[in-house]
């Protein structure tokens, strides 16, 4: 199935920020576009706003003046919904209310041609539910853009039970022509992104609640070690806690109270207090004039480190050895169980157990656990935790070793999975379940998380790089520590580990 012709009329209903952004995308792709809103004058104001946005692109040299004129000429604000009757595609971006959207779709079905595609930009409502009661439910499909639509690449193409595959494929190809990165997904709670992303927020909120570290430190670790553009606290401050908390509650309820999606009391307290983030001037951080972001916690050591011993295969931690070697450190390699020794300290990549538990069970003295990093060669910070019997001298030796590699070292409380590792493991776990349940393909889910929320690596590709078996062990150990179904491993992860298969196979 091919994309819609650029001559096909696209109608957008809802002239808010999202609707206006979608209209701009369609017009930039060459379509004539009609923008409608039931508020008098709103569509005209939105079109004028789009023209101003295009003008700024011209000023920055990113758009030619003639192109601006052509795009603006293709945008037509209309005041009557009846004028949309000749549209080939209608995209609604109105209030997120099931009944209101259903009524609109019923009206459009009676107004537009039988082959008109009726698309919804809903981020949370069931496409199956929206199409229920229509005469032509096969024409209804989700086309979920991300805000701001002109800039964000991802579009989720959401199929309900009745959606015709040809209709979904037409919009998929159309989104590609529009310069987007579309993914196919089924109509399930949260679709791909709003479902798979929940652990990113949830694990930081739990770590904060359990006293692992403060907000600034946890955010810094996700950025500087994990490679994420923002940490969970600064991101939820940006999104708005009322919005982020509501999405979490919606997904939690839609999955019948599955504890994987359990909302956080910490975030609820912020919402109750009206501390909604940037838009209210206060969230996890203060946004008042002159307010400064607190620094991340950091350990310092003056211990001398001239050599270390690598015992066995370090797995994902191995690139750190090259970084240490580049620093001029003398390194001895010998057989062993994946440990790094310096002075009296024993370092190892976390496997999801408490440091004190692993030290006791594996008979390791002065154990210091190292967190995961996206790229140990490029990371600027790393988290560590240590067992209760680790001496101050051994801890300082471990810190000095990591400092020798040019890393800022942050110590956190002895909690299972540290920070980046448990976050990535939980993201991969949810992504794996989404694949298992047919929500989307492994490739589409990884693409969605990178293009939709700017993850540095797809969760499933990350689990493969870490090792599917190691990811599984981390989750098993998290579940054993907490005794909660929240951390239960996906059957797909377990099956892939048993078969020695990749998650993309």
C-alpha positions as CSV (number, residue, x, y, z in Angstrom):
1,X,0.0,0.0,0.0
2,X,1.4,3.4,-1.0
3,X,1.2,6.7,0.9
4,X,-1.5,9.2,0.3
5,X,-0.9,11.5,-2.7
6,X,0.4,14.9,-1.8
7,X,-2.7,16.3,-3.5
8,X,-4.9,14.6,-1.0
9,X,-6.7,17.0,1.4
10,X,-5.8,16.5,5.0
11,X,-8.1,17.9,7.7
12,X,-7.0,18.4,11.3
13,X,-9.5,19.0,14.0
14,X,-8.3,20.7,17.1
15,X,-6.2,23.9,16.8
16,X,-4.2,23.5,20.0
17,X,-0.4,23.0,20.0
18,X,-0.6,19.4,18.9
19,X,-3.3,20.0,16.2
20,X,-1.4,23.0,14.8
21,X,1.8,21.0,14.8
22,X,0.2,18.1,12.9
23,X,-1.3,20.6,10.4
24,X,2.2,22.1,9.8
25,X,3.7,18.7,9.2
26,X,1.1,17.8,6.6
27,X,1.4,21.2,4.9
28,X,5.2,21.0,4.8
29,X,4.8,17.6,3.1
30,X,2.8,19.2,0.3
31,X,-0.7,18.5,1.3
32,X,-3.5,21.0,1.2
33,X,-4.7,21.2,4.8
34,X,-7.8,22.4,6.5
35,X,-7.6,23.2,10.2
36,X,-10.9,23.3,12.2
37,X,-11.7,24.1,15.8
38,X,-15.1,24.6,17.4
39,X,-13.8,27.7,19.2
40,X,-14.4,30.7,16.9
41,X,-11.2,32.1,15.5
42,X,-9.0,29.5,17.1
43,X,-8.1,27.9,13.7
44,X,-7.1,31.2,12.2
45,X,-4.9,32.0,15.2
46,X,-3.2,28.7,14.9
47,X,-2.5,29.2,11.2
48,X,-1.0,32.6,12.0
49,X,1.1,31.0,14.7
50,X,2.3,28.4,12.2
51,X,3.3,31.1,9.8
52,X,5.3,32.8,12.6
53,X,7.1,29.5,13.4
54,X,8.0,29.2,9.7
55,X,9.2,32.8,9.7
56,X,11.6,31.9,12.5
57,X,12.9,29.0,10.5
58,X,13.5,31.4,7.6
59,X,15.4,33.8,9.9
60,X,17.6,30.9,11.0
61,X,18.3,29.9,7.4
62,X,16.5,26.6,7.8
63,X,13.8,27.4,5.3
64,X,13.6,29.4,2.1
65,X,11.2,32.4,2.0
66,X,9.4,30.9,-1.0
67,X,8.9,27.6,0.9
68,X,7.4,29.5,3.8
69,X,4.9,31.2,1.4
70,X,4.0,27.9,-0.2
71,X,3.4,26.1,3.1
72,X,1.3,28.9,4.5
73,X,-0.7,29.0,1.3
74,X,-1.6,25.3,1.8
75,X,-3.0,26.0,5.3
76,X,-6.7,27.0,5.4
77,X,-8.5,27.7,8.7
78,X,-12.2,26.8,8.5
79,X,-15.1,27.6,10.8
80,X,-17.5,24.9,9.9
81,X,-16.9,21.2,10.2
82,X,-19.0,20.6,7.1
83,X,-16.2,22.0,5.0
84,X,-14.1,18.9,5.8
85,X,-16.4,16.7,3.7
86,X,-13.9,16.3,0.9
87,X,-10.9,15.3,3.1
88,X,-9.1,12.1,2.3
89,X,-7.6,12.0,5.8
90,X,-9.0,13.5,9.0
91,X,-6.8,13.6,12.1
92,X,-8.5,14.6,15.3
93,X,-6.5,16.2,18.1
94,X,-9.2,17.3,20.5
95,X,-9.8,16.8,24.2
96,X,-8.7,13.4,25.6
97,X,-12.3,12.2,26.3
98,X,-13.7,8.9,24.9
99,X,-17.3,10.0,24.5
100,X,-16.4,13.4,22.9
101,X,-14.1,11.7,20.4
102,X,-16.7,9.0,19.6
103,X,-19.3,11.6,18.9
104,X,-16.9,13.5,16.6
105,X,-16.0,10.3,14.7
106,X,-19.6,9.5,14.2
107,X,-20.2,12.9,12.8
108,X,-17.2,12.6,10.5
109,X,-18.4,9.2,9.3
110,X,-21.7,10.6,8.2
111,X,-20.0,13.7,6.6
112,X,-17.0,12.3,4.8
113,X,-16.6,9.9,1.9
114,X,-16.6,6.1,2.6
115,X,-12.9,5.8,1.8
116,X,-11.9,8.7,4.1
117,X,-9.4,7.6,6.8
118,X,-10.4,8.7,10.3
119,X,-7.3,9.0,12.5
120,X,-7.0,9.9,16.2
121,X,-4.0,11.4,17.8
122,X,-5.1,10.0,21.2
123,X,-2.2,9.1,23.5
124,X,-4.2,6.9,25.9
125,X,-7.7,6.0,24.6
126,X,-8.5,2.7,22.9
127,X,-8.7,2.8,19.2
128,X,-11.0,-0.2,19.4
129,X,-13.2,1.7,21.8
130,X,-13.2,4.9,19.6
131,X,-14.3,2.9,16.6
132,X,-17.1,1.0,18.4
133,X,-20.5,1.8,17.1
134,X,-19.3,3.2,13.7
135,X,-20.5,1.8,10.4
136,X,-17.0,1.7,9.1
137,X,-14.7,0.9,12.0
138,X,-12.1,-0.4,9.6
139,X,-11.4,3.2,8.6
140,X,-10.4,4.2,12.1
141,X,-6.7,4.2,13.1
142,X,-4.5,5.8,15.7
143,X,-1.9,8.3,14.4
144,X,-0.1,9.3,17.6
145,X,2.3,12.2,17.2
146,X,4.7,13.4,19.9
147,X,4.9,17.0,21.0
148,X,6.1,19.2,19.3
149,X,4.9,17.4,16.2
150,X,7.1,19.3,13.7
151,X,10.3,18.3,15.6
152,X,9.6,14.9,17.1
153,X,10.2,12.0,14.6
154,X,8.1,9.3,16.1
155,X,4.5,8.5,15.0
156,X,2.7,5.5,16.5
157,X,0.3,3.9,14.0
158,X,-2.2,2.2,16.2
159,X,-4.5,-0.5,15.0
160,X,-7.7,-1.4,16.8
161,X,-9.5,-4.7,16.5
162,X,-11.4,-3.6,13.4
163,X,-8.7,-1.4,11.7
164,X,-8.1,-2.6,8.2
165,X,-4.4,-3.5,7.7
166,X,-4.4,-1.6,4.4
167,X,-5.5,1.6,6.2
168,X,-2.8,1.3,8.9
169,X,-0.2,0.6,6.2
170,X,-1.3,3.7,4.2
171,X,-0.8,5.9,7.2
172,X,2.6,4.2,8.0
173,X,3.8,5.0,4.5
174,X,2.3,8.5,4.6
175,X,4.1,9.2,7.9
176,X,7.4,8.1,6.2
177,X,6.8,10.5,3.3
178,X,6.1,13.2,5.9
179,X,9.7,12.7,7.2
180,X,8.6,10.8,10.3
181,X,9.7,7.5,11.8
182,X,6.4,5.5,12.1
183,X,6.0,2.3,14.1
184,X,3.1,-0.2,14.0
185,X,1.4,-1.0,17.3
186,X,-1.8,-2.6,18.6
187,X,-4.3,-0.7,20.6
188,X,-3.3,-1.6,24.1
189,X,-2.9,0.7,27.2
190,X,-0.1,3.2,26.6
191,X,0.6,1.9,23.1
192,X,4.4,1.5,23.0
193,X,6.1,4.6,24.4
194,X,3.8,5.4,27.3
195,X,3.8,1.8,28.4
196,X,7.5,0.9,28.0
197,X,8.7,4.3,29.5
198,X,7.0,3.8,32.9
199,X,10.0,2.2,34.6
200,X,12.2,5.1,33.7
201,X,10.2,7.2,36.1
202,X,9.2,4.5,38.5
203,X,12.7,3.3,39.4
204,X,14.1,6.7,40.1
205,X,11.1,7.5,42.3
206,X,11.5,4.3,44.2
207,X,15.3,4.9,44.7
208,X,14.5,8.4,46.0
209,X,11.9,7.0,48.4
210,X,14.4,4.4,49.6
211,X,17.1,6.9,50.2
212,X,19.5,5.8,47.6
213,X,20.6,9.4,46.8
214,X,19.0,12.8,46.2
215,X,17.2,13.9,43.0
216,X,20.2,15.8,41.5
217,X,22.5,12.8,42.0
218,X,20.1,10.2,40.5
219,X,19.4,12.5,37.6
220,X,23.2,13.0,37.0
221,X,23.8,9.3,37.0
222,X,21.1,8.7,34.3
223,X,22.6,11.4,32.2
224,X,26.3,11.0,32.7
225,X,26.4,7.2,33.0
226,X,23.2,6.1,31.3
227,X,23.4,8.5,28.4
228,X,19.9,9.7,28.8
229,X,19.3,13.4,27.8
230,X,17.5,14.1,31.1
231,X,17.1,12.3,34.4
232,X,13.7,11.2,35.6
233,X,13.2,14.1,38.0
234,X,14.1,16.9,35.7
235,X,12.1,15.3,33.0
236,X,8.9,14.9,35.1
237,X,9.4,18.5,36.2
238,X,9.4,19.4,32.5
239,X,6.4,17.3,31.6
240,X,4.4,18.4,34.6
241,X,3.7,16.1,37.5
242,X,-0.1,16.3,37.0
243,X,0.3,15.0,33.5
244,X,3.0,12.4,34.2
245,X,1.2,11.1,37.3
246,X,-2.2,10.9,35.4
247,X,-0.6,8.8,32.6
248,X,0.9,6.4,35.2
249,X,-2.4,6.1,37.0
250,X,-4.2,5.5,33.6
251,X,-1.8,2.7,32.6
252,X,-1.9,1.2,36.1
253,X,-5.7,1.1,36.1
254,X,-5.8,-0.1,32.5
255,X,-3.6,-3.1,33.4
256,X,-5.9,-3.9,36.3
257,X,-3.5,-2.8,39.0
258,X,-0.4,-4.6,37.7
259,X,2.3,-3.5,40.2
260,X,4.8,-2.9,37.4
261,X,2.9,0.3,36.8
262,X,2.2,1.3,40.4
263,X,2.1,5.1,40.8
264,X,4.5,6.7,43.3
265,X,3.4,8.3,46.6
266,X,6.3,10.7,46.2
267,X,4.9,12.0,43.0
268,X,1.3,12.1,44.3
269,X,2.5,14.3,47.2
270,X,3.9,16.8,44.7
271,X,0.6,16.8,42.8
272,X,-1.4,17.3,45.9
273,X,0.8,20.2,46.9
274,X,0.5,21.8,43.5
275,X,4.2,21.4,42.9
276,X,3.8,20.5,39.3
277,X,7.3,21.3,38.0
278,X,8.4,24.1,35.8
279,X,5.0,25.4,35.0
280,X,4.3,26.0,38.7
281,X,7.8,27.1,39.6
282,X,8.4,24.2,41.9
283,X,8.6,20.4,41.5
284,X,11.6,18.3,42.5
285,X,13.6,21.4,41.8
286,X,12.9,25.1,42.2
287,X,12.4,27.2,39.1
288,X,12.2,30.6,40.8
289,X,14.4,33.4,39.6
290,X,18.0,32.8,40.9
291,X,17.3,29.2,42.0
292,X,20.4,27.0,41.5
293,X,20.3,23.2,40.8
294,X,22.0,21.4,43.7
295,X,25.2,19.5,42.7
296,X,25.4,15.7,42.4
297,X,27.1,13.9,45.2
298,X,30.6,12.8,44.5
299,X,33.3,10.7,46.3
300,X,36.9,11.7,46.3
301,X,40.0,9.7,47.1
302,X,43.7,10.4,47.4
303,X,44.6,6.7,47.4
304,X,47.4,5.7,45.1
305,X,46.6,3.2,42.3
306,X,49.4,2.0,40.1
307,X,48.1,-1.5,39.1
308,X,45.0,-3.6,39.1
309,X,44.1,-7.3,38.4
310,X,41.4,-8.4,36.0
311,X,40.1,-11.8,36.9
312,X,38.1,-13.5,34.1
313,X,35.6,-12.0,31.8
314,X,34.1,-8.7,33.0
315,X,31.1,-8.7,30.6
316,X,29.6,-5.3,30.0
317,X,32.2,-3.8,32.3
318,X,35.1,-4.9,30.1
319,X,35.4,-1.5,28.2
320,X,36.4,0.1,31.5
321,X,39.7,-2.0,31.3
322,X,40.7,-0.3,28.1
323,X,40.0,3.1,29.7
324,X,42.2,2.2,32.7
325,X,44.9,0.9,30.4
326,X,44.8,4.2,28.4
327,X,45.4,6.0,31.7
328,X,48.8,4.3,32.1
329,X,47.7,1.8,34.8
330,X,49.5,-1.5,34.9
331,X,46.9,-4.3,34.4
332,X,47.4,-8.0,35.1
333,X,44.9,-10.4,33.6
334,X,44.2,-13.9,35.0
335,X,41.5,-16.5,35.2
336,X,38.6,-15.8,37.5
337,X,34.9,-15.0,38.0
338,X,34.7,-11.5,36.4
339,X,36.2,-9.4,39.1
340,X,38.5,-6.4,39.1
341,X,40.9,-6.1,42.1
342,X,42.8,-3.1,43.3
343,X,44.6,-3.1,46.6
344,X,42.2,-4.7,49.1
345,X,39.1,-3.8,47.1
346,X,37.1,-6.2,44.8
347,X,35.0,-4.5,42.1
348,X,32.3,-6.2,40.1
349,X,29.4,-5.2,37.8
350,X,26.2,-5.4,39.8
351,X,24.0,-8.5,39.1
352,X,21.0,-7.0,41.0
353,X,21.9,-8.3,44.4
354,X,22.7,-6.2,47.4
355,X,26.4,-5.7,47.8
356,X,26.3,-7.1,51.3
357,X,24.3,-10.1,50.1
358,X,26.7,-10.9,47.2
359,X,29.7,-10.5,49.4
360,X,28.3,-13.0,51.8
361,X,27.0,-15.5,49.2
362,X,30.1,-15.4,47.0
363,X,32.7,-15.0,49.8
364,X,34.0,-11.7,48.5
365,X,35.8,-9.3,50.9
366,X,35.7,-5.6,50.5
367,X,33.2,-5.8,47.7
368,X,32.4,-2.7,45.7
369,X,29.6,-3.0,43.0
370,X,29.8,-0.9,39.9
371,X,26.7,0.4,38.1
372,X,26.0,0.0,34.4
373,X,27.0,2.7,31.9
374,X,25.8,3.1,28.3
375,X,29.4,3.4,27.2
376,X,32.2,3.0,29.8
377,X,34.6,4.6,27.3
378,X,32.5,7.8,27.1
379,X,30.8,8.0,30.5
380,X,31.8,10.8,32.8
381,X,30.2,9.5,36.0
382,X,29.6,6.1,37.6
383,X,27.7,4.9,40.7
384,X,29.1,2.4,43.2
385,X,27.8,0.8,46.3
386,X,29.6,-1.4,48.8
387,X,29.0,-4.2,51.3
388,X,28.7,-3.5,55.0
389,X,32.1,-5.0,55.8
390,X,34.0,-3.1,53.1
391,X,36.7,-1.1,54.8
392,X,37.0,2.7,54.2
393,X,40.5,2.0,52.8
394,X,39.2,-0.5,50.3
395,X,36.4,1.8,49.2
396,X,38.9,4.6,48.7
397,X,41.1,2.4,46.6
398,X,38.1,1.5,44.4
399,X,37.2,5.2,44.1
400,X,40.7,6.1,43.2
401,X,40.8,3.4,40.5
402,X,37.6,4.8,38.8
403,X,39.0,8.3,39.2
404,X,42.1,7.2,37.4
405,X,39.9,6.3,34.5
406,X,38.6,9.9,34.5
407,X,35.2,9.1,36.1
408,X,33.4,11.1,38.7
409,X,32.4,8.6,41.3
410,X,29.0,8.7,43.1
411,X,28.3,6.5,46.1
412,X,24.7,5.4,46.7
413,X,23.1,3.3,49.4
414,X,23.4,-0.5,49.2
415,X,20.2,-1.2,47.1
416,X,19.6,-3.9,44.5
417,X,20.7,-3.1,41.0
418,X,22.0,0.4,41.7
419,X,20.6,3.1,39.4
420,X,21.3,2.7,35.6
421,X,21.3,-1.1,35.7
422,X,17.9,-1.5,37.4
423,X,16.4,1.2,35.2
424,X,17.7,-0.4,32.0
425,X,16.7,-3.9,33.1
426,X,13.1,-2.8,33.9
427,X,12.8,-0.9,30.6
428,X,14.0,-4.0,28.7
429,X,11.7,-6.2,30.7
430,X,8.6,-4.1,29.8
431,X,9.7,-3.9,26.2
432,X,10.1,-7.7,26.1
433,X,6.6,-8.2,27.4
434,X,5.3,-5.8,24.8
435,X,7.0,-7.9,22.1
436,X,5.7,-11.1,23.7
437,X,2.1,-9.8,23.7
438,X,2.2,-8.6,20.1
439,X,2.1,-4.9,20.9
440,X,4.9,-4.2,18.4
441,X,8.0,-5.8,16.9
442,X,11.3,-5.7,18.8
443,X,12.7,-3.3,16.1
444,X,9.7,-1.0,16.3
445,X,9.7,-0.9,20.1
446,X,13.4,0.0,20.1
447,X,12.9,2.6,17.4
448,X,9.9,4.1,19.3
449,X,11.8,4.6,22.5
450,X,14.8,6.2,20.7
451,X,12.7,8.4,18.4
452,X,9.8,9.1,20.8
453,X,11.6,9.8,24.1
454,X,15.2,10.2,22.9
455,X,16.6,7.1,24.7
456,X,20.3,6.6,23.8
457,X,19.7,3.0,22.9
458,X,16.6,0.8,22.4
459,X,15.9,-1.1,25.6
460,X,16.0,-4.5,23.9
461,X,19.2,-3.8,22.0
462,X,20.6,-2.6,25.4
463,X,19.6,-5.9,27.1
464,X,21.4,-7.8,24.3
465,X,24.5,-5.7,24.7
466,X,24.4,-6.3,28.5
467,X,23.6,-9.9,27.9
468,X,20.1,-11.3,28.0
469,X,21.2,-13.8,30.7
470,X,22.6,-11.0,32.8
471,X,19.5,-8.9,32.4
472,X,17.4,-11.8,33.5
473,X,19.6,-12.4,36.6
474,X,19.3,-8.8,37.5
475,X,15.5,-9.0,37.4
476,X,15.4,-12.3,39.3
477,X,17.6,-10.8,42.0
478,X,15.5,-7.6,42.2
479,X,12.3,-9.7,42.5
480,X,14.0,-11.9,45.2
481,X,15.1,-8.8,47.1
482,X,11.7,-7.0,47.0
483,X,9.4,-10.0,46.9
484,X,7.1,-8.1,44.4
485,X,5.6,-9.0,41.1
486,X,6.8,-5.6,39.9
487,X,10.2,-7.2,39.1
488,X,9.0,-10.5,37.6
489,X,11.0,-11.3,34.5
490,X,9.2,-11.4,31.1
491,X,8.8,-14.8,29.7
492,X,10.4,-13.6,26.5
493,X,13.6,-12.7,28.4
494,X,13.6,-16.1,30.2
495,X,12.9,-18.0,27.0
496,X,15.6,-16.1,25.0
497,X,18.1,-16.7,27.8
498,X,17.3,-20.4,27.8
499,X,17.6,-20.7,24.1
500,X,20.7,-18.4,23.8
501,X,18.7,-16.2,21.4
502,X,18.6,-12.5,20.9
503,X,15.5,-10.5,21.6
504,X,15.3,-9.4,17.9
505,X,15.4,-12.9,16.6
